[in-house]
């Protein structure tokens, strides 16, 4: 469709030139036809070149989006592990204080025994000539022995707990560092892909950039029309839930705001950042990334879809949009574009999830 539109446009523009040339040289119509044919071939080649550029740019942004999801997932894990490390540090500190207190008490017990001459309790009992004192001492000795055993047991447990907390903290730190590296790697990958795509676009003249946008729109329209022609909408007539209406209201209010990778508002968004904030406004907390939204949220059949549901796109679940009804979604498309409404079938659909699955 795009190539045809460009060629027709080019041929239309060349029509005036051809007429003028024929008026200048009415005896040479074949030369005029040759020029028109040559111009048509040039337009065809130009359209094909621009479509190749579009495909390269689209592929780079798709890879950047995949890396963005990896970045968001790693960032989420980093934040989670940082919180776990803080909790473990508090546990370690509390356990160390309890351990120090027990050791002081154990030291005091040892000192008291030393001051008593270090004689075993059994020997003291044997040497006691007073029967009543003997019984009192026997009771005290048993209590002392039980207290000592409890103290030794507590010391052993606390030392075990401390060792476990320390091992867990070490494990969390190692995972934290691994996820930090993943995050940094994904960030570099995203920047590289986006920079490459922007560099490709920067080579285009202003008119070509306009034609590139038109190519993207025409392709999306063609895919949407094919989806609609399948009759998919005839069975989809559900209404939005109360929470879904709030989520839709938030998402559509962001139309026109720029896509920025890793952004989750309020001024810029990536695709899953938009759905995250929209459903927070709707009263539900959902996973940060489109892949986790696909993995964790309740899935519904396409025919049961209702406005407010999230449509997950591509086989790797790397893109997400919010269904608005009547075959349309609101989404944050890619870098260089803004939050917009487009056809729900303009991209390959993986499936549908419902953030308020019980509503």
C-alpha positions, 0 to 999 in steps of 0.5 A: 500500500505504501509503495503504491501510494508513493508511486502514484503520488510521484506519477501524479507530480510527473504528469504536469512535467510530462505534459509540458515536455510534450507541448515543447516537443510534440514530435517526440512522444516516445521520449516523454514516455521514456522519461515518465517510465524512468521516473516511475522506476526511480519512485519505485526504488525510492519507495522500496528503499524507504520501506527497508529503512522502516523495517530496520528502524522497526527492528531496532526499536523492537529489540530496544523494547525487548531490552527495556523489559529486561531492564525493568525486570532487573531494576525491579529485582534490584529494588526487591533485593535491596529491601531484603538486604535492609531487613536482613541487616536489621535482623543481624543487628538485633541478633548480635545485640541479643547474643552480646547480652547473653554472653554478658550473662554467661560471663556473669554466671562464670564469674559467680562460679569462680567466686564460689571457689569453682567447686562443683555444685554436687560436692558442695551438696555432699559437704553440707551438714544441714539437711534443710540447707542441703535441699535448698541448695539442691533446688538452687543447683537444679535451677542453676543447671537448667538456666545454664543449659537454656543459656547455652541453648539460646547462645547456640540458636542465636549463633546459628541464626546469625550465621544463617542471616549472614549467609542469606545477606551474602547470597542477596548481595551476590544476586543484587550485583548480578542484577545490577550488571544485567540492568546496566547491560540492558541499559547499554543495549537499549541506548545502542539500539535507540541511537542506531534507530535515531541515526537512521532516521536522522539521515532522512530528509524532512519529507522522507520522515513524513513518508516514513510515518505514513508508511508505519500508519498504513501498515498498521491500518492494513493489519488492523483491517485484516484483523477486523475482516476476520470478524473478531469483533462480532463476539466482543461486546463486554462493558468495562468494570468500574475499576476499568473505567478509571484505568481507561480515563487515566490512560487516555488522559496521557495521550500526546505524552512522549514515549521514553524507555523505562519511564512510568510517568507522570510526564513520559511513559514506556508501554508497560509504565503506562498500563502500570500507572493506569491500573494504579489509578484504577485501584489495582497494583500490577507487575511493572513489565509487559512480560510479568503482566502476561505471566502473572495476571489472569488471562481471558479469551479474546472473545471475552475481552472488555475495555480496560483489559490489557492486550499483550503483543508479540511472541515474547510479550514485549509490548502491551496496550489497553483495550478501549473497545470498538477494536482500539487500544491506547498505548505508548508505541516506541521512542520518537512517538507519543501515547496514542490510540491505534487499532488493537489488531495492528500488531501480532496479539499474544493474548489478553490479561485482566488486572481486575480478574475478580471484578 
